[in-house]
Amino acid sequence: MKIKFIISIVLLLSQNYLHAHNPFQSSLQLSLYEGSVTGILEINLAQYGVEQALVKKYNLDVASIGQIEYKEKIIAYLKDNINIEIDNQQVKIGQGVIKLGSHQTDVKFHIEKIPLNPKKISVYIPCFQENENHVNFFRIVHDRNTARLKLSKEVNYRGTFQIADSDILVNDKIDQPHQMQLLFPIALIGFAFGMSFLYKRMKN
């Protein structure tokens, strides 16, 4: 009975850990479609991190402006801080749609002027660098292939993808947060079983 209780607590803790949203971490995904000159850029942001960056960048009093103006500020900020080149050609970030949430903000941009059969994608995305140690994870999806880069201050928020026939190569595959999320609950379960074993030995 005690073992089941310990495992339940461990699973609950690990679940909370996995779903905790880092306010200084953003995810961006660029989806490219074969034979198309347009794509979709989807962005997921922690609301707290967005507010902190806008306050520092524009000396903005978030509480004093309306929701429409606030959305416009976010859209303008993102467009100013997202630079994507495909085959040495700057792509155009088109119309954006934004959904504000209490904890997370989701943005979707229409991307235009994408070369057919792209080979090289270079990104410079210093979004939210106003927040110390902020990290942007940028993912490319192309013809059922995918790859992800960690863009941080250490790499000047820059990265490059090379698209091959059946794969996407990146200059630095860093996916440490994902690996840590997988290892953390496993370590907790191992710890729980170890404590249970010790408890039995001491009882006997």
N, C-alpha and C positions, 0 to 999 in steps of 0.2 A: 504493500500500500504506500509505504514511504517512497519507494522508487518511482511509482507512478506520479506521486505528488511532485517530486523533484523534477522529473522530466517535463511535467506540465508547466511548471514555473519557468524552466529553461526555455521551452518552446515559446512561451508567452514573451519572455524577454527578448529572444532572438527575433521574433516577429516584429516587435516594436522597434528594434534596432534596424531591421531591414527596411521598414517603412518610414523611418525618420527622414525628413527632407532637410538637406543641408541648405541653409539660406544663402550661402555663398558658393553655390554650384548651379550651373545652368546647362541644359541640354538642347542642342540644335541638330536637326536632321534635314539634309538636303536629298530629296528624292528626284532622280533623273529617270526619264522614260525613253526607251529605245525608239529612235526615229522621230523624236519630238525636240523642238527648240525651246520648250518651256519646262519648268519644274516647280516643285513645291518646297518651301523652307518652313519647317515647323519648329517652334521654339517653346520650351517649357521653363518658366522662371519662378523662383521663390519670391513671393510678394514682398517679404521683408527686405531681401537683397535689392529688389528694384527700387523700393522707396529710398533706401539708404544711398544708392548710387545717384538718384535724381536730386536728392537733397544736397549732396556734395558737389555735383556737377553744376547745377543751376541755382544753388542756394534757394531751393524751392520749399515752400510751406505746403505740404501735401494736403493738410486739413483745410486749407483756405480755397482750394480750387475745385471746380466741378468735375464730375466723372468724365465728361466728354473731353475737356481740356487735358485731364490727366492721361487719358488714352492717347491723345494726340502727342503728348510729350514722350510717352513710351515708344510709340511708333517712330517718331522723328529721331529719338536717341538711338534706337536699334539700327535704323537706316544709316546713320552717321558712323556707326561702329561695326558694321558688318561689310567686309570687303572680300569678294569671291572672284577669282580669275579662273577661267576655264580655257586651256590652251592659249594662255597669255592674253586672253580677252576678258575685259571686265564685264560681268553680267549685270543686268539691270534688276534691281529689287523693286518689284511693282507694288500693287495695292496690298495693303495689309488688313487682316481681320484680327481683332483682339477680344479675349474673354477674360475679364477680371474675376478672380476668386478671393476668398478670405485668406488663403494660404498660398495659392499658386495662380500664376497668370500664364495663359496660353496665347501664342501669337502664330499666325499663319500668313506667309508672304507668297505671292505669285512671282516666280523668277522667270525672267525673259532673256532673250538673246543668248541662248545656250547653243554652242556649236554641235552639229551632228557628230555622233561617235567620238565623244570627248576622250582625251588621253591623259591629260594632266589637270589637276585641280589644286590651286593654291588658295589658302585662306588666311586672312588676317582679321581676327575678331577680338578686339580689346574691350568688348562689352563688360561693364561693371568692374573695370580695373580700379575704379575709385574705391571699391571695397577691398581691403587688404586680403591677399591670399585667395582671391576669387578664382574659380576654375570653370572653364567652358568645355563641355564635351561635344565634339562635332562629329556627326555620323553621316556617311555617304551611303545611299542606297541606289544601286544601278544594276538593272537587268538581273535581279534576284541575288546580287552580290552586295555585301556590306562590309564596311570597315569604320573604325572609330579612332579619333585622336583626342588626346588631352591637351587643351590649350591653356597655358598658365603663364604667369610672369616669368618663369624660368626659361620658357622658349619664346618669349615676347609675343605670346598669343598667335603664333604663326605655325602653319603646318602645310604639308603637301601630300596629295594622293596621286598615285599613278594607276590608271585603269588599264589592266591587261585584258586579254580575251576572256578569261574565265575567273578573274580575281581582281581585287583592289589592293594595291600595296600602299603602305603609309611609311613616312619617314621615322615614325616612333610609335609603336603600338603600346600605349600605356593604358591599362585597364585595371589598375590596382584597386580602386574602390570596389569594383565588382568582385574581384578575387577575395578581398577582405570580407565582403558581405557573405560570401559562401563559407569562408573558413571560420568566421566568428561563431555561428550556431553550432558547427561541428565541434569546436573547441569547448563550448559550454556543455554540450551533451557528454563529451568525454570527461569533463570535470565532474559532472553530476554523477556519472557512473563510478568514478573514482571515490567520491565522497561516500556514496552508498556502500561501496565495498569496504571502506575503512570503518564505517558505522557498524557493519555486520561483524567485522573482525573484533572491534572493541567490545561489542555486546557479548560475543562468545568468550 
